Amino acid sequence: MAVESAGAMSPVMAFALVGAIGVGSQWLAWKLRLPAIVLMLVAGLAIGPGLGLFNPERDIGPLMGPMISIAVAIILFEGGMTLNMHSLREAAVGVRRLILIGAPVGWAGSALALHYVAGLSWASAAVFGGIMIVTGPTVIAPLLRTARLSKRPAQLLQWEAIVNDPIGALAAVFAFEVVLVVYATETFGAAMWDMGIGIAVATVLGIAAGWFLSEAFRRGRVPEFMKVPVLFASLLLVFALSDGLLHESGLLAVTIMGFYIANAGLPSYAELRRFKEHATVLLVSGVFVLLAASMNIERLSLLGWPAVVFVLVVILVVRPVTVMASLAFSNVPMRERVLVALTGPRGVVLVAVAGLFSERLVSAGIEDAEILTPLAFALVAATVVLHGFTMQPLGRILGLASAHVPGVIFVGGSQFSTAFAAALQKEEIPVLIADANRARLRSAREAGLPIYMGDILSDGAEHRVEFISFGRVITTSDNDAYNTLVATDLAPEFGRENVFQLKRAKQEYTRHALPATLGGRGIADGLRYLELARCMQEGWEVRATNLTKEYGLEAWREDNPTSIPLAEVTPGRALRIVDVDAEMKAGPGMRLMALSPPRERAEEGDVDEAEAKSAAKGESRDSGEGKSTGKGPGASGD
């Protein structure tokens, strides 16, 4: 009875359930540091075939197919908008080879595995093998976000997934047309004509729409508040027109359209892309929940041991051979080839297109095509779970993923940022000090700290700074407006909770004050740049103190009443920057970093007697990392 009553779920309730489960899985994955795709897959299986609470075909009905098609089109369009040619310089050769060589090699290898291992007919193997060129753009983006790979291997995987997606769908269309010719349901000339016209129209539509929108946005023909709605409406129109002429060609059209806009140099490109990324997160969540919930246990039971062996062959043989053959004799390092070869997740596009062609092949009299959908789901589930848990460890083993400890970027060279960064580096936490003024980086260079001379918001920084190695940003320059700009611009990428800045100087008039809604979180107990510079000029130091059961936070406070807490480091080197409004949580086993006055002053009685005794006897276990020397930044420009 429970299942029957669940069948009365309205479409509105079904949409709400899918949204809540999808976004909830993403949030839980972030909280537990698990692959989001895996949790979404498990959640969909649980509410669908597991508990029988939700059946998309029953509760949503015929709208499910068009919904998934439109969602995939939007996801591919957003993927196309990430394909900026300027960012491809290091990975251009590898991407070209993975597309021009990898696609046909992968098609042939997959078709052979389907025929000889899975036992499918050549007709079904050829069609499904074309679809298997797709490596899952709906999957690769969340995996890359979690794995935090180095720039070039991440670009290889991202570009391959997005560009090969429409190519795989069109390869399946081509194979299907050939099958129809073989089965005498269509002439070869007519099949090739339909194919050629469809691809040509998709290409022209994508380029034309991209050019038209770019020019309209650049010349101010569309107001800012209308840009995203116009973009969405144009996307849907281009997809529908192209797909109506040739099935699956709409994916090619929207990918080309997104690619054109990404390389048009639009001033509002960042805002457009950011909104599309948010929409894509929601769509990927919903699509994967729908995909998993729609799986039928009876269909999955059609698969036997040959399907298991087939999945293993695809993962361990077909994918590595395809990548190694494509990248042979290229400038791509071997460790990057190995990472890409052992990473080939499949996504919702594979299952959606497989379901479409499964029905058409069965209608054409090819009976074994009925197992294409469950076989596609098995491949998606296996690769999603496998790569979800292995991509980051594999990247670390090969030296292509960020360290376990996310580092800190200091924007603005100064005595304070140098001292703080030096103390963090002693704790084996990666640091980088960025400033456009070479003179301000002098103290950092003398301390042997990593530096970047340039604007952290520039295109140069995007190409030269490995942002994946860093998890926090602290703006410490002497320009309050610039600190606020950097914190506001980088907050969506790093998370607003991980972006900090010095307190802004108090303005006498409100017309000179920046809005409180802009910028990052406060640090250094709310001290401003000039106040910190004065402290550093007087010889203050950044020290790290071991906290134990005997010597805890309260004891440290009693011994160091004037010290300013900056950060807490756990035994596992997990870092927590002390926000001005946050409550300190430092406990036994942790190291507390603080900006403290010079010990000479403590001995002279400028601070309380307990601190003086502690400093003189060394009972506070302080280590004087990052000691300030020389003049402050206000005097020397450092």
N, C-alpha and C positions, 0 to 999 in steps of 0.2 A: 504493500500500500504506500510505503514511503516513496518508492520510485515513481509510482503512478501520480502521487500528489506533486512530486518534483516536476513531473511533466507539464504541470499547469503553469510553470514559470513564464511570466510575460517577457516579451523581448526587451522591455525597458529594464526589468529586473536582471535579465541575462547580461545586458550590456554593463549594468552596474557591477554585477558579480565579476565579470571578466576584467573590468578596470581595477576593481579593488584587489583581486587576486594578483593581477599582473604587476601593478605598482607596489603592492605590498611585498611581493616576492623580491622586487628590485631593492626595496628598502631593507628587507631582512638580509639579503645577500650583502649589501653594503655594511650592515651592522655586524654580521658574522664573518665578514671577509671571505665570502664564498662566491663562486661564479654565479651570476644572476640567471644566466640561461638555464643552468641545471635546476635551480629552484623553481623557475617558471614551468619547466617541463614536468617536474615532479608534481607541482600544484595542479597543473592541468590534468594530468593522469589521475590524480586523487579525486577531483570533483567530477571527472568524466567517467571513464570506464571503471574506476575504482569504487566510488560510492554511488554512482548513478544519479548524482544530484543535478548534473548539467549535461545536456546533449545538444550541441550546436545545431544539428540538422533538425531536431525536434523543436527546440525552444526559439531558435532564430529563423529557421526555415530557409527558403531559397535566397535570402539576402546574404548568406554567409559567403558564398563564392565571390560575388562582386565586391563584398567588403574586403576580403583577403586580397583580391587583385588590386584594388585601389590602395590598400595599405602598403603592399609590396611596391607599387609604383611610386608612392611618396617616399618610401625608404630608399629606393634606388635613386630618386631625384636628389634627395639629401646626400646620398653617397656621391653622386656626380658633382655636387657642390663642394665636396671636400677635395676633389681632384684638381688641385692647383698646379699648373705646370712649373711654377717657380720652386715648389717644394719637391719636385721630382728629380732634381739635378743628380743627386747621389744614386738614385735607384732606377734611373731611366732605362739603362741597358737591361737590367734584370726584369723590369716590367714588360718591356717589348718582347723579350724572349718567352716569358711566361704566357703571354697572349698569343704570339704568332707561332711558337713551337709547342708550348704547353697545352694549348686548347686541342689541337688535332691529336697530339700524342695521348693526352688524357682521354679523349673520346675513343680512340682505338683501344687503349688499354682497358677502359671500363667495359666496352662492348665485348672484348675477349673474355673478361672475368664474368660478365653476365651470362655469356653463352656456355662457357666451359665449366664454370664453377657453380653458378646459380641455376644452370640448366634451362635458361630461357631460349626461345627461338631467336634466329638472327634478326627478325623484324623487331621484336620487342627489345632485344639487346641494342640494336642500332639507335632506336629512339631514346631509350632510357640512358644509354651511354652518352648521347649528346647532352641530355639534361645534367648528367653528373659532372660536366665541365664546371658547373657552378660550385663555388666553394663557400657560399653562404654569407652575403653582405649583411644579412640580418643578425648573424651570429658573430662575425669577426669584430665588429665595432665594440660590443660589450666585452668580448674577450680581451681585446687590446686595451680597453680602459682598465681592466683588472690586472692584466699581466705587466703593463708598463714596460714594453719592450723598447729597445734602442730604435732610433729614427728610421734607419734604412730597412731593417727587416719588417718593421711595422708598416712602412710604405709599400713594400713588396706585397705583403699579405692584403693590405687594404685595397690597393689598386687592382690586384688580380681578382679579388672577390667582386668588386664593383663592375669592372670592365667585362670580365668573363661571364657575369650573370646574364645580360641580354644575349651574349654570344652563345651561351649554352642553351637558352630557350630557343633561339633561332636555329641552332644545330638540330634540336629535336624537331622543329618544324620541317626542316629540310629532309631529315630522315623519314619523317612521317609521310611527306609528299612522295618520296621514293618508294615507300612501302605501298602507297596507294597505286603508284604506277605498276609495281610488280604484281599487285593483285588485280590489275586491269580495271580499277575503278576510276582512273584518271590517266590522261596521256602525259608523257614526259614533258612535252613542250608546254602544255598548259600548267603543269606543276611548277616548272622553272619560271614561267612568266609571272605567275602569282607570287612566287617567292621574290623575284627580282623587283617587281613593282612595290611589294610590301616593304622591303628593306629600303628602297630608294625614297619612298614617301616618308617612312619613319625618320630617315636621316634629314631630309629636307625640312620636315615639320620641326624636328628638334633644333636644328640650326636657326630656322626662321623665328621660332618662338623665343629662343635665347637672345637673338639679335634684337628683336622687337622690344622685349622687356628691358634689356640692357639700355637701349637707347631711350626708352620712355623714362626709366628711372634716372638716367644720367642727365637728361634735359629737364627734369622736374615736371614731366607730364603727369606723374602719379604722386599724390601727397604721401608723406611718410606713413600716416596711419592707414593708408590703403595698400601699401606695398605688399604686405604679407597676404591679404585676401586676394589681390590681383594675381599674385604668384600661385596661390593654391588653385584658383579658378582656371588659370592658364594651363597649369599642370594637368588637371583633370580633363580639360578639353583636348589637349594634345594626346594624352593617353587614350582617350575614347576614340578619337578620329583614327589614330594609327592602328589601334587594336581592332577596330571594326573592319579595317581593310585586310589585315593579316594577323591572325592570333599570335600573341606574344611579341609582336613588333612594337607595341606600345612601350614595353620596357626599354627597348633601344632608344626610342624617341625621347623619353623623359630623362634617361641617363645623359644623352647628348645635350639636351636642353640645360640640365644642371651643370654639366661640364663647361658649356659656353659661358654661362653666367658667372661661374667661379673664376674664369680667366678674363673677364671683361673689365676688371679693375674698378668696380663700383664703390663709391664712398660708403654706402650703407650695407656692403656685403657682410660685414661681421655681424651686424644685427640680424640680417635675414638668415644667415647660417645658424646663429644661436637659437633663434626661434624654431628653425627646422630641426635642430638637434633635439630640442625639448619634445617636439611633436613625434619625432622618431622613437624616442625612448618609450613614449606612451604606446605607439603603434606596435613596436617590437614586442612589448609586454603583452598586449592584447592578442596579437597574431599567434604567439607561441602558446598561450593558454588555450586559444581556440583549436590550434593544431593538435595539442595533446588531448584535449577533452573530446575531440571528434574521433579519436581512434576507436575502432571496433575490435573487441577481443576476438570475435570470430574471424575477422580478416587477418589479425596477427597470427592466429592459429594455423593459417595456411602456410606459414613459413616453417621450415624444418632446419636440420643441421646444415644443408647447403647454403642457407641464407647467412648463418653464423660464419661459416668459412668464407663466404663471399665478402662480408664486411671486413673480416681480418685481412683478406687479400687486398682489398681496396686501400685500407689504412697502411699496411706494411709493405705492399709491393707496388701497386699501381701509382699511388701518390708519390712515393719516393722516386720511382723510376721516371715519372713525368717531370718532376722538378729537376732532378739531376741531369736528365737529357736536355732540358731547356736551358739550364744555366751552365752547362759544360763549356769550358774555355772562355768564360766571361770573367769580369773583374769582381764579381761577387765573392767575398771570402767564403771558405769552405764551411765555417761554423754557421754562417747565415744560410747557406744552402741547406745544411742539415736541419736547421730550425724550420725553414719553410717546407722542406720535404716531409717533416714529421708533423706538420700542422695543416690539416685540410678539413675544417669543420663544414658540414652541410647544414642548410637552414630551411626556412619555410618555403622558399621559392622552389626547391627541389620537390617537396611534397605536393605543393599546389599544382605545379606543371605536370608532375607525374600522374596525379589524379585526373587531370584533364585529358592527357593522352592515353591513359589507361582505358577510359570510357570509349574513346574514339577507335582505339585498336581492337577492343572487344567487338565494337559495332562492325568493324571491317572483317571480322571472322578470326581474329588472332586470340585464342582463348587464354593462353598463358599470361596475357597482359593484365589479367585481373589481380595478379599479385604485385604489380608495380607499386601501388600505393603503400601497402604494408612494408614492402621491401625498402621503399624510400624512407618511411618513418623509422624503420630499424636502423638504417644508415645514419639518419639525422640524430636519433637518440644516442647511438653509440659514439659518434664523433663529438657531439656536444658534451657528453659526460667526460669522455676521455680528454679532449683538449681543454675543457673547462678546468680540470684539475692538474693537467700536466704542462700547459703552455708556460706559466710563470716559472715553475721549477726547472723546466728544460731551458728556458731563457737564462736563468741564473747559472745553471751548470755550464752553459756555453758562453757565459759572460756577456749576454745580450739583453739582460733585464736589469732594472734598477735594483739597488741594494735593498736588503730587508728594511733598512732604516731610511725613510725619506729625509732628504737634506733640507737646508734652509738657504734661501736666496736673500741676501742683504742688498737693497737698492739704495745706493748712496754711500760713498766711501767716507769714513771718518774714524777718529780714534776709538769711538765707542763701538762702531760696527766691526772694526778690526779686532778689538779686545773680545767682544762677544763671539765672533766667528772663530777666533783662535781657541777659546775655551771649548766651543762645541767640537772643533776638529780634534782636540785632545780626547774627547769622548768618542771618537771615531764616527762622528756624524758628518756627512758631506755638507760642505758649505760653498758658497760662491758670492763674491762681492762684485756688484755691477755699478759702474758709473761712467758717464760720458766724458768726464774730466780726468785726464791721466794723472794730474797732480794729486787729486783726491785719493787715488789708489796707491800712493807711494807707501804708506804705512802697511797696507795689505801685502804689497809686493815684498817689502822688507821682512814681513812675518812669514813669507812663504805660503800665503793663502791663494787659492784659485781666484782669478779675477776675470771679469769681462769688461773691456773698455768699449762702451757704447750704450745706447739707449735700450733698456730691457724690453721696451715695447716695439722695437724696430723689427723689420723683416730680417735683418742680419742676425738678431738675437734668436728669432724663430728657427733659423737654419743652423746656428752655431752653438746654441745652448741646449744641452740635453735636459729639457724641462721635466722629463719623466723621472729623473733622479731626485727631484725635489718635491717636497710636500707642503712647504710653508714659505711665505714671503714676508719679509720685514722691511718696510720702507723707512730709511733713516737719513734721508738727504736733508739739506738745510732749506729746501723749498717745500713749504706745506702744500701748495697747490699741486706740485708734481707728485708728492707722496700720495695725495688723495686720488690723483688720476691713475697712478699705477695700481693702488689698492682696489679701486673701483673696477678697473679694466681686467685685472687678473682674478678677481673674486669668483666669477663664474667658472673659471678653469680650475682653480685650486680649492674652491669652497670658501665661502665668506668666513667660516670659522677658522680658517688657516691663513688669513691675510691680516697683517698687523701694521701699524704705523705709529710714529711718534705723535704726541698730542700737538694739535695745531696751535700756533701763537694766538693769543687773545686779541681780537680786533675791536678797536674802539667804536667803530660804526658797523651796524648790521649789514650795510650794503657791501662791505668788504669781506664779510664772513661767508665761508662755504657752508652749504646745507649739511646738517648732521647726518642725513641719510646716506651721504657719500663717504667713501673711505673705508678703512679697515678697523679692526679692534685696537684698543689702546695697549700700550706696553710701557715698561719701565716706570710703573707707578704714576703714570701721567706726566712725567717730566718732558719738557720741550727740548728742542734741539740745542738751544743756547745754554740751557741748564745742564744738559748732559755734557756739552763741550766744556763747561766750566768745571764740572766734576772731574773729567778726564785730565784737564790741565792741572788740577790740584793733586793728581796722582792716584785717583780712585782706580780700582782693579775689578776685573770680573773673576770671581773665585768659585770653585766647586767644592762643596762640603758633603761628606758622607754622613747620612743620617742612620742611626741605629736605634735599638730599643732603649739603650741607655742615654743616647744623645739624640733626642727627637726634635721635631719642629719647634716646640715651645722653648726648649733649651737653646736652640739656635737663635730664636727671636730675642731671648733675654741677653744672649752674648753679642748680638748684632742688631741693636735697635735701629740704627740708621741705615743699615744695608737695604738694598732694593732688590727683591726677588725678580729674577728674569725667566728662569726655566727650571723644569724638573725632568730628570732623566732616570728611567727605571733600570733595573739590572739588565733587562733585555735591550737596552738602549732606545727604548721608546721615548720620544721627546714630547713634552707638553710645555708650550710657551705660557707664561703666567700673564693672563689678561688682567687689566686694572680692575675689572668688575668681578673676576672669578675668585672663588674661594680656593686657597691653596690646599692640596691634597697630599703633599710630600709625606712619606712614611718611611719606616725602617727599610734599609736596602736601597733606597733611592739617593741620588745625588742632587743637591740643590745648588743651582747657579744663581749668583747674586752680584750686583754691583756694590762694592764695599769701599769704605774710605781706606786710605793708606794706613799701614800698621803703625807707622811713626806717630800718627795723630792719636791712635788708640793708646799708645804708650804715654803720650804727653797728657792724657786725660781729657781730650776733646770729646770722647764718648764715655759711656758708663764704665764703672770699674770692672764689672764682670767681663765685658768685651775686651778690656785691656789685658786682664789676666789670661783670658783665653787666647788672645793673639800672642802674648809673650811666651806662654808655655806650649803653644801649638796644640792645645787640647781640642780645638774646634775641627782639627783634621783638614784644615783648608789647604788647598794647593793653589798657588798664585798663577794660574794660567792667564794668558792674555793681558799681562801687565802693561799699563800705558806708560810710554816714555816720550819725552820731548814735549813740544808745545801742542796745545789743543788745535782742533781744526779751525776754530775761529781765527787763530793767529797765523797759522802756516798754510792753510788751504788744504791740509790733509784731511 
